[in-house]
Amino acid sequence: MTEENIVPARRDAVRLKNARKLAPSSQRWLSRQLNDPYVQAAKTQGFRSRAAFKLLELDDKYQLITKGARVVDLGAAPGGWSQVALARGAAKVVGIDLLPIIPVAGADLIEGDFMAEGMEARLLELLGGPADLVLSDMAPNTTGHVATDHIRIMALADMALAFAVDVLVPGGAFVAKLFQGGAQRDMLNTLKLRFRTVRHAKPPASRKDSKEMYVVATGFREG
């Protein structure tokens, strides 16, 4: 993996060939993948997915991953964010997802539910102490109903925040995916109470037509 080009260069559009047998929705998805510079850059630079560039861009802007940091990656599959954390100097990365994850050299990856009984203690044991950074790129299966999807992703973000509050060191940081509309009032109140700085961000690698954005909270305060 290299970090030479965080923003990939755009290429001439690629036209689909022999795709008439595919459904229109499949044709649109395939065309988007073939013409997405981040998809191509992920393959070239050895990242598991284009999502790796979202964390690279957030880290460039907010300096989230410090050298020697202990990092928890919630919703880690397929492993791109764990790769980035290690590439940026994290000493220990522990990731967990309900889906299986192909091993990432240098990371401890678990298939399971981070909210399951005893899992927090297991993650901390693997981490070797409290976390400097908790990452959550978790997202629910979308329904297409805006209000329902927002409620679902907020529930995941709230659980990730509760976990982060339990495991972060003073001064630590938290990043979680949301949908447009941002953090709801209760979550924002908790974030502002427990972190020195709270921001909303949409990294360039996030597709323009995507409703996703991220909350970035730094300077954790113990309660």
Secondary structure, DSSP 8 states (H G I E B T S, - for coil): ---S-SS----------S-TTS-HHHHHHHHHHHT-HHHHHHHHHT-SSTTHHHHHHHHHHH----TT-EEEEET-TT-HHHHHHHHTT-SEEEEEESS-----TTEEEEES-TTSTTHHHHHHHHHTS-EEEEEE-------S-HHHHHHHHHHHHHHHHHHHHHHEEEEEEEEEEEETT-S-HHHHHHHHHHEEEEEEE--TTS-TT--EEEEEEEEE---
